[in-house]
Amino acid sequence: MNHSHYIHLRLSSDSNELKIRQNLQNCLHESFGVAMGSIYLDILSVNGRDVVLRANASDAKAIMAAVTSSNTSSPEMRVVKDSGFLPTLLAPSDITF
């Protein structure tokens, strides 16, 4: 079974979906080569500088590693939160139980 994983990214400036997708593919290609540069991912939401992605769970770590290690993407991207359950990305990270 193919499970989805969700990643919340924050950009250094506003961007559009096409530019974000191109930057993600460039980061993956730079970090892992041609094979990983063409993995499938969905951009579910672009809200100002906040972006939510959906990817296969098996690819999520590679995406986060590529975003974190890339120093050539413009705008710069950073991982805010990730989860296998989409609603957890909406919860503030400072909640304690």
Helices and strands as residue ranges (DSSP letters): E 4-11, H 17-32, H 34-37, E 41-47, E 50-56, H 57-69, E 77-83, G 86-89
